[in-house]
Amino acid sequence: MGRFFIHLAYNGANYNGWQTQPELPTVQETLEKALTILLRQPIAVVGCGRTDTGVHASDFYAHMVVEGALSDNLIFKLNNLLPPDIVIYDIFPVADNAHARFDATARTYQYHVSDCRLPFRQGQYCRIYYKPDLELMNEAARVLMEYDDFTSFAKLHTQVKTNICHLTRADWAEEDGGWVFTIRSNRFLRNMVRSVTGTLLDVGRGKLTVDGMREIIEKKDRCAAGVSMPACGLFLTKVEYPYL
């Protein structure tokens, strides 16, 4: 028996998120089916996170336990068998107690918006119909770094023990055709990045002040924050481990 990490990426447009769900297409189910066929044994994989329906991942890890050795051309065979919106970058052995989800020390997400129609990026950004004030949004993003309780941006009625997250980055930048919000933390709450992004965009369009952003955080009330942005613009872009 050996434990292996799988390094992969996927376009989430055609999937109901990462985690297996009854009668719905998911990345986890698709990967497990392909591995089970090729390895000729039941394979269960554990992902580094649970991305929602339509969310993308350009950097994602999962682990699996396998009986016997892996063939040298397993990655090649997997990429031929999997649909084109999932790619396997690497598969490598790890310690028997390594865990793709619990061992991750930081994750980075990016959210992409544009006020233009981008035909070659359909399903990978969110269209907005105004030019946001980048300086104001970055000022409001810096406010986030002063806090660690993000109850105001957490999806209601989820089974989490704490809403405390330790942010180490939160900023906006211009990119070709639009703007991208980057946020890094040791952990994230369900729907947190999309609701933070929506609230920061309210600042950028003049619907909310920077002081108003601070008040929302301190209220610890999801109803006080802005809308949750659509999944299509969200990417998990980096997952960090102490041993990788």
Secondary structure, DSSP 8 states (H G I E B T S, - for coil): -EEEEEEEEE-GGGSS-SS-BTTB--HHHHHHHHHHHHHTS---EEES----TT-EEEEEEEEEEESS---TTHHHHHHHHS-TTEEEEEEEEE-TT--TTTT--EEEEEEEEESS--GGGTTSSEE-SS---HHHHHHHHHHHTT--B-GGGS-TT---S--B--EEEEEEEEETTEEEEEEEES---TTHHHHHHHHHHHHHTTSS-HHHHHHHHHHT-GGGS-----GGGEEEEEEE-TT-
